Amino acid sequence: MSYTYTTVVPLSWEDAVEKTREALAAQGFGILSEINVRSTFAAKLGDDAAEEVGDYLILGACNPTLARQALASEPDLGALLPCNVVVRRATGATETTVQAIDPQTMVKLSDNPAVREVADDAGTRLRAALADVAGEKAGAN
């Protein structure tokens, strides 16, 4: 079972990061957290580990309206927020991978219909953001 939406784009890592931020913002997501895995590995494990992981950024994306709905219906869902979006590029690669968590993973952990509605909306928005990064047309606002 896949738990992410994934697109691979012929963009530099820096351009993919910028385009991902813009696409998420267009879908109503803000970035609550940012983890640069490469620099963390360099600091904690050394340059070899950083080189091995390549460029790797985890963005904690949050749509406040959807988060409010989710937390109002099931406060424990805060443990699963925000939605992680990864921009990664292996050392020497010619393409960059952008991945977002499939919000349906939350539905598997909850039988609350309100959670399903939020996950459906979030999924539509995240897929639209990834389509935008890939230069495709997809609608959700």
DOMISE-822110 format. One record per residue: residue number from 1; x, z, y of N, C-alpha, C in turn. Coordinates in nm, 3 decimals. Example, Ala and Ser with C-alpha at 12.3 -4.5 7.8 and 13.67 -1.06 7.14 Angstrom:
# DOMISE-822110
<vexmar pos="1" n_xx="1.319" n_zz="0.780" n_yy="-0.569" ca_xx="1.230" ca_zz="0.780" ca_yy="-0.450" c_xx="1.320" c_zz="0.780" c_yy="-0.330"/>
<vexmar pos="2" n_xx="1.285" n_zz="0.708" n_yy="-0.225" ca_xx="1.367" ca_zz="0.714" ca_yy="-0.106" c_xx="1.290" c_zz="0.787" c_yy="0.003"/>
***
This chain:
# DOMISE-822110
<vexmar pos="1" n_xx="0.082" n_zz="0.000" n_yy="-0.118" ca_xx="0.000" ca_zz="0.000" ca_yy="0.000" c_xx="0.087" c_zz="0.000" c_yy="0.125"/>
<vexmar pos="2" n_xx="0.058" n_zz="-0.088" n_yy="0.216" ca_xx="0.134" ca_zz="-0.094" ca_yy="0.340" c_xx="0.078" c_zz="0.009" c_yy="0.439"/>
<vexmar pos="3" n_xx="0.163" n_zz="0.073" n_yy="0.510" ca_xx="0.121" ca_zz="0.171" ca_yy="0.609" c_xx="0.165" c_zz="0.132" c_yy="0.749"/>
<vexmar pos="4" n_xx="0.210" n_zz="0.006" n_yy="0.764" ca_xx="0.249" ca_zz="-0.042" ca_yy="0.896" c_xx="0.195" c_zz="-0.183" c_yy="0.920"/>
<vexmar pos="5" n_xx="0.186" n_zz="-0.216" n_yy="1.047" ca_xx="0.168" ca_zz="-0.354" ca_yy="1.091" c_xx="0.309" c_zz="-0.398" c_yy="1.132"/>
<vexmar pos="6" n_xx="0.348" n_zz="-0.518" n_yy="1.096" ca_xx="0.484" ca_zz="-0.562" ca_yy="1.121" c_xx="0.487" c_zz="-0.704" c_yy="1.175"/>
<vexmar pos="7" n_xx="0.573" n_zz="-0.726" n_yy="1.272" ca_xx="0.602" ca_zz="-0.861" ca_yy="1.317" c_xx="0.754" c_zz="-0.872" c_yy="1.334"/>
<vexmar pos="8" n_xx="0.806" n_zz="-0.989" n_yy="1.307" ca_xx="0.949" ca_zz="-1.017" ca_yy="1.325" c_xx="0.959" c_zz="-1.127" c_yy="1.429"/>
<vexmar pos="9" n_xx="1.039" n_zz="-1.100" n_yy="1.532" ca_xx="1.046" ca_zz="-1.192" ca_yy="1.646" c_xx="1.189" c_zz="-1.236" c_yy="1.673"/>
<vexmar pos="10" n_xx="1.205" n_zz="-1.359" n_yy="1.724" ca_xx="1.339" ca_zz="-1.410" ca_yy="1.755" c_xx="1.384" c_zz="-1.366" c_yy="1.894"/>
<vexmar pos="11" n_xx="1.369" n_zz="-1.238" n_yy="1.922" ca_xx="1.407" ca_zz="-1.181" ca_yy="2.052" c_xx="1.525" c_zz="-1.088" c_yy="2.032"/>
<vexmar pos="12" n_xx="1.604" n_zz="-1.073" n_yy="2.138" ca_xx="1.708" ca_zz="-0.971" ca_yy="2.133" c_xx="1.638" c_zz="-0.836" c_yy="2.122"/>
<vexmar pos="13" n_xx="1.714" n_zz="-0.736" n_yy="2.080" ca_xx="1.656" ca_zz="-0.602" ca_yy="2.067" c_xx="1.605" c_zz="-0.554" c_yy="2.202"/>
<vexmar pos="14" n_xx="1.683" n_zz="-0.574" n_yy="2.307" ca_xx="1.644" ca_zz="-0.529" ca_yy="2.441" c_xx="1.515" c_zz="-0.598" c_yy="2.487"/>
<vexmar pos="15" n_xx="1.506" n_zz="-0.729" n_yy="2.465" ca_xx="1.385" ca_zz="-0.802" ca_yy="2.504" c_xx="1.265" c_zz="-0.758" c_yy="2.421"/>
<vexmar pos="16" n_xx="1.286" n_zz="-0.733" n_yy="2.293" ca_xx="1.176" ca_zz="-0.688" ca_yy="2.207" c_xx="1.127" c_zz="-0.549" c_yy="2.250"/>
<vexmar pos="17" n_xx="1.219" n_zz="-0.461" n_yy="2.288" ca_xx="1.178" ca_zz="-0.328" ca_yy="2.337" c_xx="1.094" c_zz="-0.343" c_yy="2.462"/>
<vexmar pos="18" n_xx="1.141" n_zz="-0.422" n_yy="2.556" ca_xx="1.068" ca_zz="-0.442" ca_yy="2.682" c_xx="0.930" c_zz="-0.502" c_yy="2.657"/>
<vexmar pos="19" n_xx="0.926" n_zz="-0.606" n_yy="2.575" ca_xx="0.799" ca_zz="-0.672" ca_yy="2.547" c_xx="0.703" c_zz="-0.579" c_yy="2.472"/>
<vexmar pos="20" n_xx="0.757" n_zz="-0.496" n_yy="2.383" ca_xx="0.674" ca_zz="-0.400" ca_yy="2.310" c_xx="0.613" c_zz="-0.297" c_yy="2.405"/>
<vexmar pos="21" n_xx="0.693" n_zz="-0.247" n_yy="2.496" ca_xx="0.641" ca_zz="-0.151" ca_yy="2.595" c_xx="0.527" c_zz="-0.214" c_yy="2.676"/>
<vexmar pos="22" n_xx="0.550" n_zz="-0.337" n_yy="2.722" ca_xx="0.449" ca_zz="-0.407" ca_yy="2.802" c_xx="0.321" c_zz="-0.432" c_yy="2.722"/>
<vexmar pos="23" n_xx="0.337" n_zz="-0.474" n_yy="2.597" ca_xx="0.221" ca_zz="-0.504" ca_yy="2.512" c_xx="0.141" c_zz="-0.378" c_yy="2.482"/>
<vexmar pos="24" n_xx="0.210" n_zz="-0.267" n_yy="2.458" ca_xx="0.140" ca_zz="-0.141" ca_yy="2.433" c_xx="0.065" c_zz="-0.096" c_yy="2.558"/>
<vexmar pos="25" n_xx="0.128" n_zz="-0.108" n_yy="2.674" ca_xx="0.062" ca_zz="-0.070" ca_yy="2.799" c_xx="-0.063" c_zz="-0.154" c_yy="2.822"/>
<vexmar pos="26" n_xx="-0.056" n_zz="-0.283" n_yy="2.790" ca_xx="-0.172" ca_zz="-0.371" ca_yy="2.808" c_xx="-0.289" c_zz="-0.329" c_yy="2.719"/>
<vexmar pos="27" n_xx="-0.259" n_zz="-0.259" n_yy="2.611" ca_xx="-0.363" ca_zz="-0.211" ca_yy="2.519" c_xx="-0.401" c_zz="-0.065" c_yy="2.545"/>
<vexmar pos="28" n_xx="-0.353" n_zz="-0.010" n_yy="2.656" ca_xx="-0.391" ca_zz="0.125" ca_yy="2.696" c_xx="-0.306" c_zz="0.236" c_yy="2.639"/>
<vexmar pos="29" n_xx="-0.190" n_zz="0.202" n_yy="2.581" ca_xx="-0.101" ca_zz="0.303" ca_yy="2.524" c_xx="0.009" c_zz="0.338" c_yy="2.623"/>
<vexmar pos="30" n_xx="0.036" n_zz="0.466" n_yy="2.635" ca_xx="0.152" ca_zz="0.514" ca_yy="2.707" c_xx="0.255" c_zz="0.560" c_yy="2.605"/>
<vexmar pos="31" n_xx="0.377" n_zz="0.579" n_yy="2.649" ca_xx="0.483" ca_zz="0.626" ca_yy="2.560" c_xx="0.507" c_zz="0.774" c_yy="2.588"/>
<vexmar pos="32" n_xx="0.474" n_zz="0.858" n_yy="2.490" ca_xx="0.491" ca_zz="1.003" ca_yy="2.504" c_xx="0.630" c_zz="1.049" c_yy="2.463"/>
<vexmar pos="33" n_xx="0.689" n_zz="0.977" n_yy="2.370" ca_xx="0.821" ca_zz="1.016" ca_yy="2.321" c_xx="0.900" c_zz="0.892" c_yy="2.284"/>
<vexmar pos="34" n_xx="1.030" n_zz="0.909" n_yy="2.282" ca_xx="1.120" ca_zz="0.799" ca_yy="2.250" c_xx="1.240" c_zz="0.856" c_yy="2.176"/>
<vexmar pos="35" n_xx="1.266" n_zz="0.802" n_yy="2.058" ca_xx="1.379" ca_zz="0.848" ca_yy="1.978" c_xx="1.470" c_zz="0.728" c_yy="1.952"/>
<vexmar pos="36" n_xx="1.591" n_zz="0.737" n_yy="2.002" ca_xx="1.690" ca_zz="0.633" ca_yy="1.976" c_xx="1.767" c_zz="0.678" c_yy="1.852"/>
<vexmar pos="37" n_xx="1.728" n_zz="0.622" n_yy="1.738" ca_xx="1.785" ca_zz="0.664" ca_yy="1.611" c_xx="1.935" c_zz="0.632" c_yy="1.606"/>
<vexmar pos="38" n_xx="1.973" n_zz="0.516" n_yy="1.657" ca_xx="2.115" ca_zz="0.479" ca_yy="1.654" c_xx="2.201" c_zz="0.582" c_yy="1.728"/>
<vexmar pos="39" n_xx="2.161" n_zz="0.620" n_yy="1.850" ca_xx="2.244" ca_zz="0.716" ca_yy="1.924" c_xx="2.237" c_zz="0.855" c_yy="1.862"/>
<vexmar pos="40" n_xx="2.124" n_zz="0.891" n_yy="1.803" ca_xx="2.114" ca_zz="1.019" ca_yy="1.735" c_xx="2.207" c_zz="1.022" c_yy="1.614"/>
<vexmar pos="41" n_xx="2.206" n_zz="0.913" n_yy="1.536" ca_xx="2.295" ca_zz="0.905" ca_yy="1.421" c_xx="2.441" c_zz="0.911" c_yy="1.465"/>
<vexmar pos="42" n_xx="2.474" n_zz="0.840" n_yy="1.573" ca_xx="2.612" ca_zz="0.841" ca_yy="1.624" c_xx="2.654" c_zz="0.982" c_yy="1.659"/>
<vexmar pos="43" n_xx="2.565" n_zz="1.055" n_yy="1.727" ca_xx="2.599" ca_zz="1.191" ca_yy="1.771" c_xx="2.606" c_zz="1.290" c_yy="1.655"/>
<vexmar pos="44" n_xx="2.519" n_zz="1.274" n_yy="1.557" ca_xx="2.509" ca_zz="1.372" ca_yy="1.449" c_xx="2.584" c_zz="1.334" c_yy="1.321"/>
<vexmar pos="45" n_xx="2.594" n_zz="1.202" n_yy="1.297" ca_xx="2.651" ca_zz="1.157" ca_yy="1.170" c_xx="2.774" c_zz="1.069" c_yy="1.185"/>
<vexmar pos="46" n_xx="2.799" n_zz="1.023" n_yy="1.307" ca_xx="2.917" ca_zz="0.940" ca_yy="1.331" c_xx="2.883" c_zz="0.793" c_yy="1.351"/>
<vexmar pos="47" n_xx="2.983" n_zz="0.721" n_yy="1.399" ca_xx="2.965" ca_zz="0.580" ca_yy="1.433" c_xx="2.929" c_zz="0.493" c_yy="1.313"/>
<vexmar pos="48" n_xx="2.981" n_zz="0.525" n_yy="1.196" ca_xx="2.949" ca_zz="0.445" ca_yy="1.078" c_xx="2.799" c_zz="0.450" c_yy="1.047"/>
<vexmar pos="49" n_xx="2.740" n_zz="0.568" n_yy="1.056" ca_xx="2.596" ca_zz="0.582" ca_yy="1.031" c_xx="2.515" c_zz="0.508" c_yy="1.137"/>
<vexmar pos="50" n_xx="2.561" n_zz="0.513" n_yy="1.260" ca_xx="2.492" ca_zz="0.442" ca_yy="1.368" c_xx="2.498" c_zz="0.292" c_yy="1.346"/>
<vexmar pos="51" n_xx="2.614" n_zz="0.243" n_yy="1.307" ca_xx="2.631" ca_zz="0.100" ca_yy="1.281" c_xx="2.544" c_zz="0.057" c_yy="1.162"/>
<vexmar pos="52" n_xx="2.535" n_zz="0.143" n_yy="1.064" ca_xx="2.455" ca_zz="0.112" ca_yy="0.944" c_xx="2.307" c_zz="0.097" c_yy="0.976"/>
<vexmar pos="53" n_xx="2.253" n_zz="0.182" n_yy="1.065" ca_xx="2.110" ca_zz="0.175" ca_yy="1.099" c_xx="2.083" c_zz="0.064" c_yy="1.201"/>
<vexmar pos="54" n_xx="2.182" n_zz="0.028" n_yy="1.279" ca_xx="2.164" ca_zz="-0.075" ca_yy="1.382" c_xx="2.084" c_zz="-0.022" c_yy="1.500"/>
<vexmar pos="55" n_xx="2.031" n_zz="-0.114" n_yy="1.579" ca_xx="1.948" ca_zz="-0.073" ca_yy="1.692" c_xx="1.812" c_zz="-0.030" c_yy="1.636"/>
<vexmar pos="56" n_xx="1.769" n_zz="0.089" n_yy="1.669" ca_xx="1.649" ca_zz="0.145" ca_yy="1.607" c_xx="1.586" c_zz="0.245" c_yy="1.703"/>
<vexmar pos="57" n_xx="1.470" n_zz="0.209" n_yy="1.755" ca_xx="1.400" ca_zz="0.293" ca_yy="1.852" c_xx="1.260" c_zz="0.326" c_yy="1.799"/>
<vexmar pos="58" n_xx="1.224" n_zz="0.453" n_yy="1.805" ca_xx="1.089" ca_zz="0.495" ca_yy="1.768" c_xx="1.017" c_zz="0.537" c_yy="1.896"/>
<vexmar pos="59" n_xx="0.909" n_zz="0.466" n_yy="1.928" ca_xx="0.827" ca_zz="0.497" ca_yy="2.044" c_xx="0.702" c_zz="0.572" c_yy="1.998"/>
<vexmar pos="60" n_xx="0.676" n_zz="0.686" n_yy="2.058" ca_xx="0.554" ca_zz="0.762" ca_yy="2.030" c_xx="0.446" c_zz="0.715" c_yy="2.125"/>
<vexmar pos="61" n_xx="0.362" n_zz="0.622" n_yy="2.079" ca_xx="0.260" ca_zz="0.560" ca_yy="2.165" c_xx="0.128" c_zz="0.636" c_yy="2.154"/>
<vexmar pos="62" n_xx="0.063" n_zz="0.655" n_yy="2.269" ca_xx="-0.063" ca_zz="0.727" ca_yy="2.272" c_xx="-0.160" c_zz="0.659" c_yy="2.368"/>
<vexmar pos="63" n_xx="-0.280" n_zz="0.634" n_yy="2.318" ca_xx="-0.390" ca_zz="0.590" ca_yy="2.402" c_xx="-0.471" c_zz="0.716" c_yy="2.429"/>
<vexmar pos="64" n_xx="-0.468" n_zz="0.768" n_yy="2.552" ca_xx="-0.531" ca_zz="0.897" ca_yy="2.580" c_xx="-0.680" c_zz="0.904" c_yy="2.544"/>
<vexmar pos="65" n_xx="-0.753" n_zz="0.797" n_yy="2.567" ca_xx="-0.896" ca_zz="0.796" ca_yy="2.535" c_xx="-0.916" c_zz="0.811" c_yy="2.384"/>
<vexmar pos="66" n_xx="-0.841" n_zz="0.736" n_yy="2.307" ca_xx="-0.854" ca_zz="0.744" ca_yy="2.162" c_xx="-0.804" c_zz="0.879" c_yy="2.109"/>
<vexmar pos="67" n_xx="-0.696" n_zz="0.929" n_yy="2.165" ca_xx="-0.645" ca_zz="1.060" ca_yy="2.123" c_xx="-0.749" c_zz="1.170" c_yy="2.152"/>
<vexmar pos="68" n_xx="-0.812" n_zz="1.162" n_yy="2.266" ca_xx="-0.915" ca_zz="1.260" ca_yy="2.301" c_xx="-1.029" c_zz="1.257" c_yy="2.200"/>
<vexmar pos="69" n_xx="-1.075" n_zz="1.136" n_yy="2.166" ca_xx="-1.184" ca_zz="1.122" ca_yy="2.069" c_xx="-1.141" c_zz="1.177" c_yy="1.932"/>
<vexmar pos="70" n_xx="-1.021" n_zz="1.145" n_yy="1.890" ca_xx="-0.972" ca_zz="1.191" ca_yy="1.760" c_xx="-0.962" c_zz="1.343" c_yy="1.756"/>
<vexmar pos="71" n_xx="-0.903" n_zz="1.401" n_yy="1.859" ca_xx="-0.884" ca_zz="1.546" ca_yy="1.860" c_xx="-1.016" c_zz="1.621" c_yy="1.877"/>
<vexmar pos="72" n_xx="-1.111" n_zz="1.561" n_yy="1.947" ca_xx="-1.243" ca_zz="1.625" ca_yy="1.962" c_xx="-1.316" c_zz="1.628" c_yy="1.828"/>
<vexmar pos="73" n_xx="-1.295" n_zz="1.524" n_yy="1.747" ca_xx="-1.365" ca_zz="1.519" ca_yy="1.619" c_xx="-1.291" c_zz="1.596" c_yy="1.510"/>
<vexmar pos="74" n_xx="-1.160" n_zz="1.603" n_yy="1.521" ca_xx="-1.081" ca_zz="1.673" ca_yy="1.420" c_xx="-0.950" c_zz="1.720" c_yy="1.482"/>
<vexmar pos="75" n_xx="-0.945" n_zz="1.843" n_yy="1.533" ca_xx="-0.827" ca_zz="1.893" ca_yy="1.604" c_xx="-0.697" c_zz="1.888" c_yy="1.523"/>
<vexmar pos="76" n_xx="-0.706" n_zz="1.896" n_yy="1.391" ca_xx="-0.585" ca_zz="1.892" ca_yy="1.308" c_xx="-0.513" c_zz="1.758" c_yy="1.313"/>
<vexmar pos="77" n_xx="-0.580" n_zz="1.654" n_yy="1.361" ca_xx="-0.518" ca_zz="1.521" ca_yy="1.368" c_xx="-0.399" c_zz="1.518" c_yy="1.464"/>
<vexmar pos="78" n_xx="-0.387" n_zz="1.618" n_yy="1.548" ca_xx="-0.272" ca_zz="1.624" ca_yy="1.637" c_xx="-0.140" c_zz="1.620" c_yy="1.562"/>
<vexmar pos="79" n_xx="-0.142" n_zz="1.665" n_yy="1.438" ca_xx="-0.020" ca_zz="1.660" ca_yy="1.356" c_xx="0.021" c_zz="1.517" c_yy="1.322"/>
<vexmar pos="80" n_xx="-0.072" n_zz="1.422" n_yy="1.337" ca_xx="-0.044" ca_zz="1.282" ca_yy="1.306" c_xx="-0.024" c_zz="1.196" c_yy="1.430"/>
<vexmar pos="81" n_xx="-0.032" n_zz="1.257" n_yy="1.546" ca_xx="-0.018" ca_zz="1.182" ca_yy="1.671" c_xx="0.120" c_zz="1.207" c_yy="1.730"/>
<vexmar pos="82" n_xx="0.172" n_zz="1.120" n_yy="1.813" ca_xx="0.118" ca_zz="0.991" ca_yy="1.853" c_xx="0.141" c_zz="0.886" c_yy="1.745"/>
<vexmar pos="83" n_xx="0.094" n_zz="0.764" n_yy="1.773" ca_xx="0.117" ca_zz="0.652" ca_yy="1.683" c_xx="0.262" c_zz="0.606" c_yy="1.701"/>
<vexmar pos="84" n_xx="0.336" n_zz="0.605" n_yy="1.594" ca_xx="0.475" ca_zz="0.560" ca_yy="1.604" c_xx="0.484" c_zz="0.408" c_yy="1.600"/>
<vexmar pos="85" n_xx="0.565" n_zz="0.356" n_yy="1.690" ca_xx="0.596" ca_zz="0.213" ca_yy="1.695" c_xx="0.748" c_zz="0.202" c_yy="1.691"/>
<vexmar pos="86" n_xx="0.798" n_zz="0.121" n_yy="1.599" ca_xx="0.942" ca_zz="0.108" ca_yy="1.578" c_xx="0.987" c_zz="-0.031" c_yy="1.622"/>
<vexmar pos="87" n_xx="1.097" n_zz="-0.034" n_yy="1.695" ca_xx="1.164" ca_zz="-0.160" ca_yy="1.727" c_xx="1.303" c_zz="-0.147" c_yy="1.666"/>
<vexmar pos="88" n_xx="1.335" n_zz="-0.237" n_yy="1.572" ca_xx="1.463" ca_zz="-0.224" ca_yy="1.502" c_xx="1.528" c_zz="-0.359" c_yy="1.478"/>
<vexmar pos="89" n_xx="1.659" n_zz="-0.354" n_yy="1.477" ca_xx="1.737" ca_zz="-0.476" ca_yy="1.454" c_xx="1.867" c_zz="-0.436" c_yy="1.386"/>
<vexmar pos="90" n_xx="1.887" n_zz="-0.487" n_yy="1.267" ca_xx="2.009" ca_zz="-0.457" ca_yy="1.193" c_xx="2.130" c_zz="-0.517" c_yy="1.264"/>
<vexmar pos="91" n_xx="2.243" n_zz="-0.455" n_yy="1.247" ca_xx="2.367" ca_zz="-0.507" ca_yy="1.302" c_xx="2.390" c_zz="-0.649" c_yy="1.251"/>
<vexmar pos="92" n_xx="2.413" n_zz="-0.742" n_yy="1.343" ca_xx="2.438" ca_zz="-0.880" ca_yy="1.306" c_xx="2.313" c_zz="-0.963" c_yy="1.280"/>
<vexmar pos="93" n_xx="2.195" n_zz="-0.903" n_yy="1.292" ca_xx="2.070" ca_zz="-0.977" ca_yy="1.268" c_xx="2.041" c_zz="-1.073" c_yy="1.383"/>
<vexmar pos="94" n_xx="1.960" n_zz="-1.174" n_yy="1.354" ca_xx="1.922" ca_zz="-1.271" ca_yy="1.457" c_xx="1.776" c_zz="-1.253" c_yy="1.500"/>
<vexmar pos="95" n_xx="1.706" n_zz="-1.160" n_yy="1.435" ca_xx="1.567" ca_zz="-1.133" ca_yy="1.470" c_xx="1.547" c_zz="-0.982" c_yy="1.482"/>
<vexmar pos="96" n_xx="1.440" n_zz="-0.945" n_yy="1.550" ca_xx="1.407" ca_zz="-0.805" ca_yy="1.570" c_xx="1.272" c_zz="-0.777" c_yy="1.506"/>
<vexmar pos="97" n_xx="1.262" n_zz="-0.664" n_yy="1.438" ca_xx="1.138" ca_zz="-0.624" ca_yy="1.373" c_xx="1.067" c_zz="-0.521" c_yy="1.460"/>
<vexmar pos="98" n_xx="0.936" n_zz="-0.540" n_yy="1.478" ca_xx="0.853" ca_zz="-0.444" ca_yy="1.551" c_xx="0.744" c_zz="-0.400" c_yy="1.454"/>
<vexmar pos="99" n_xx="0.730" n_zz="-0.269" n_yy="1.437" ca_xx="0.633" ca_zz="-0.214" ca_yy="1.344" c_xx="0.553" c_zz="-0.104" c_yy="1.412"/>
<vexmar pos="100" n_xx="0.426" n_zz="-0.095" n_yy="1.373" ca_xx="0.340" ca_zz="0.013" ca_yy="1.421" c_xx="0.272" c_zz="0.076" c_yy="1.300"/>
<vexmar pos="101" n_xx="0.250" n_zz="0.204" n_yy="1.308" ca_xx="0.176" ca_zz="0.274" ca_yy="1.202" c_xx="0.036" c_zz="0.215" c_yy="1.192"/>
<vexmar pos="102" n_xx="-0.014" n_zz="0.197" n_yy="1.074" ca_xx="-0.152" ca_zz="0.157" ca_yy="1.052" c_xx="-0.237" c_zz="0.284" c_yy="1.064"/>
<vexmar pos="103" n_xx="-0.321" n_zz="0.295" n_yy="1.167" ca_xx="-0.400" ca_zz="0.417" ca_yy="1.185" c_xx="-0.495" c_zz="0.448" c_yy="1.069"/>
<vexmar pos="104" n_xx="-0.516" n_zz="0.352" n_yy="0.980" ca_xx="-0.601" ca_zz="0.378" ca_yy="0.864" c_xx="-0.538" c_zz="0.484" c_yy="0.772"/>
<vexmar pos="105" n_xx="-0.410" n_zz="0.510" n_yy="0.789" ca_xx="-0.349" ca_zz="0.617" ca_yy="0.710" c_xx="-0.414" c_zz="0.751" c_yy="0.745"/>
<vexmar pos="106" n_xx="-0.460" n_zz="0.767" n_yy="0.869" ca_xx="-0.531" ca_zz="0.890" ca_yy="0.908" c_xx="-0.664" c_zz="0.901" c_yy="0.835"/>
<vexmar pos="107" n_xx="-0.731" n_zz="0.787" n_yy="0.819" ca_xx="-0.861" ca_zz="0.786" ca_yy="0.754" c_xx="-0.849" c_zz="0.833" c_yy="0.610"/>
<vexmar pos="108" n_xx="-0.739" n_zz="0.801" n_yy="0.547" ca_xx="-0.718" ca_zz="0.842" ca_yy="0.409" c_xx="-0.705" c_zz="0.995" c_yy="0.397"/>
<vexmar pos="109" n_xx="-0.672" n_zz="1.059" n_yy="0.507" ca_xx="-0.655" ca_zz="1.204" ca_yy="0.506" c_xx="-0.778" c_zz="1.277" c_yy="0.559"/>
<vexmar pos="110" n_xx="-0.878" n_zz="1.205" n_yy="0.605" ca_xx="-0.997" ca_zz="1.266" ca_yy="0.663" c_xx="-1.119" c_zz="1.185" c_yy="0.623"/>
<vexmar pos="111" n_xx="-1.227" n_zz="1.254" n_yy="0.594" ca_xx="-1.351" ca_zz="1.183" ca_yy="0.562" c_xx="-1.447" c_zz="1.183" c_yy="0.682"/>
<vexmar pos="112" n_xx="-1.396" n_zz="1.214" n_yy="0.799" ca_xx="-1.476" ca_zz="1.222" ca_yy="0.920" c_xx="-1.503" c_zz="1.080" c_yy="0.974"/>
<vexmar pos="113" n_xx="-1.630" n_zz="1.038" n_yy="0.986" ca_xx="-1.661" ca_zz="0.904" ca_yy="1.036" c_xx="-1.607" c_zz="0.878" c_yy="1.178"/>
<vexmar pos="114" n_xx="-1.600" n_zz="0.982" n_yy="1.260" ca_xx="-1.547" ca_zz="0.964" ca_yy="1.396" c_xx="-1.399" c_zz="0.926" c_yy="1.392"/>
<vexmar pos="115" n_xx="-1.328" n_zz="0.979" n_yy="1.295" ca_xx="-1.186" ca_zz="0.946" ca_yy="1.280" c_xx="-1.173" c_zz="0.799" c_yy="1.240"/>
<vexmar pos="116" n_xx="-1.262" n_zz="0.751" n_yy="1.154" ca_xx="-1.260" ca_zz="0.610" ca_yy="1.113" c_xx="-1.280" c_zz="0.520" c_yy="1.235"/>
<vexmar pos="117" n_xx="-1.372" n_zz="0.555" n_yy="1.323" ca_xx="-1.397" ca_zz="0.474" ca_yy="1.443" c_xx="-1.273" c_zz="0.468" c_yy="1.532"/>
<vexmar pos="118" n_xx="-1.211" n_zz="0.582" n_yy="1.552" ca_xx="-1.090" ca_zz="0.586" ca_yy="1.635" c_xx="-0.979" c_zz="0.505" c_yy="1.570"/>
<vexmar pos="119" n_xx="-0.962" n_zz="0.521" n_yy="1.440" ca_xx="-0.857" ca_zz="0.447" ca_yy="1.368" c_xx="-0.882" c_zz="0.296" c_yy="1.374"/>
<vexmar pos="120" n_xx="-1.009" n_zz="0.256" n_yy="1.363" ca_xx="-1.042" ca_zz="0.114" ca_yy="1.373" c_xx="-1.003" c_zz="0.059" c_yy="1.510"/>
<vexmar pos="121" n_xx="-1.039" n_zz="0.132" n_yy="1.615" ca_xx="-1.008" ca_zz="0.088" ca_yy="1.752" c_xx="-0.857" c_zz="0.086" c_yy="1.774"/>
<vexmar pos="122" n_xx="-0.789" n_zz="0.193" n_yy="1.734" ca_xx="-0.644" ca_zz="0.199" ca_yy="1.751" c_xx="-0.576" c_zz="0.086" c_yy="1.674"/>
<vexmar pos="123" n_xx="-0.623" n_zz="0.059" n_yy="1.554" ca_xx="-0.565" ca_zz="-0.048" ca_yy="1.473" c_xx="-0.580" c_zz="-0.184" c_yy="1.539"/>
<vexmar pos="124" n_xx="-0.698" n_zz="-0.209" n_yy="1.594" ca_xx="-0.722" ca_zz="-0.335" ca_yy="1.664" c_xx="-0.627" c_zz="-0.349" c_yy="1.782"/>
<vexmar pos="125" n_xx="-0.609" n_zz="-0.242" n_yy="1.856" ca_xx="-0.522" ca_zz="-0.245" ca_yy="1.974" c_xx="-0.374" c_zz="-0.261" c_yy="1.935"/>
<vexmar pos="126" n_xx="-0.331" n_zz="-0.192" n_yy="1.830" ca_xx="-0.191" ca_zz="-0.204" ca_yy="1.787" c_xx="-0.162" c_zz="-0.343" c_yy="1.732"/>
<vexmar pos="127" n_xx="-0.256" n_zz="-0.399" n_yy="1.656" ca_xx="-0.236" ca_zz="-0.536" ca_yy="1.606" c_xx="-0.229" c_zz="-0.635" c_yy="1.722"/>
<vexmar pos="128" n_xx="-0.313" n_zz="-0.614" n_yy="1.823" ca_xx="-0.311" ca_zz="-0.702" ca_yy="1.941" c_xx="-0.178" c_zz="-0.689" c_yy="2.015"/>
<vexmar pos="129" n_xx="-0.126" n_zz="-0.569" n_yy="2.025" ca_xx="0.003" ca_zz="-0.549" ca_yy="2.091" c_xx="0.114" c_zz="-0.621" c_yy="2.015"/>
<vexmar pos="130" n_xx="0.116" n_zz="-0.609" n_yy="1.883" ca_xx="0.218" ca_zz="-0.678" ca_yy="1.805" c_xx="0.203" c_zz="-0.829" c_yy="1.814"/>
<vexmar pos="131" n_xx="0.079" n_zz="-0.877" n_yy="1.816" ca_xx="0.056" ca_zz="-1.021" ca_yy="1.833" c_xx="0.110" c_zz="-1.067" c_yy="1.968"/>
<vexmar pos="132" n_xx="0.093" n_zz="-0.985" n_yy="2.071" ca_xx="0.145" ca_zz="-1.018" ca_yy="2.203" c_xx="0.298" c_zz="-1.025" c_yy="2.201"/>
<vexmar pos="133" n_xx="0.359" n_zz="-0.929" n_yy="2.136" ca_xx="0.505" ca_zz="-0.930" ca_yy="2.125" c_xx="0.553" c_zz="-1.058" c_yy="2.056"/>
<vexmar pos="134" n_xx="0.475" n_zz="-1.103" n_yy="1.958" ca_xx="0.511" ca_zz="-1.224" ca_yy="1.884" c_xx="0.471" c_zz="-1.352" c_yy="1.955"/>
<vexmar pos="135" n_xx="0.405" n_zz="-1.337" n_yy="2.072" ca_xx="0.364" ca_zz="-1.455" ca_yy="2.148" c_xx="0.237" c_zz="-1.517" c_yy="2.094"/>
<vexmar pos="136" n_xx="0.159" n_zz="-1.441" n_yy="2.018" ca_xx="0.033" ca_zz="-1.490" ca_yy="1.964" c_xx="-0.082" c_zz="-1.437" c_yy="2.047"/>
<vexmar pos="137" n_xx="-0.198" n_zz="-1.497" n_yy="2.030" ca_xx="-0.317" ca_zz="-1.452" ca_yy="2.100" c_xx="-0.397" c_zz="-1.360" c_yy="2.007"/>
<vexmar pos="138" n_xx="-0.433" n_zz="-1.244" n_yy="2.059" ca_xx="-0.522" ca_zz="-1.151" ca_yy="1.988" c_xx="-0.592" c_zz="-1.072" c_yy="2.094"/>
<vexmar pos="139" n_xx="-0.716" n_zz="-1.038" n_yy="2.073" ca_xx="-0.790" ca_zz="-0.969" ca_yy="2.178" c_xx="-0.829" c_zz="-0.828" c_yy="2.141"/>
<vexmar pos="140" n_xx="-0.812" n_zz="-0.739" n_yy="2.235" ca_xx="-0.862" ca_zz="-0.601" ca_yy="2.228" c_xx="-0.826" c_zz="-0.537" c_yy="2.360"/>
<vexmar pos="141" n_xx="-0.917" n_zz="-0.470" n_yy="2.417" ca_xx="-0.888" ca_zz="-0.396" ca_yy="2.540" c_xx="-0.967" c_zz="-0.274" c_yy="2.549"/>
***
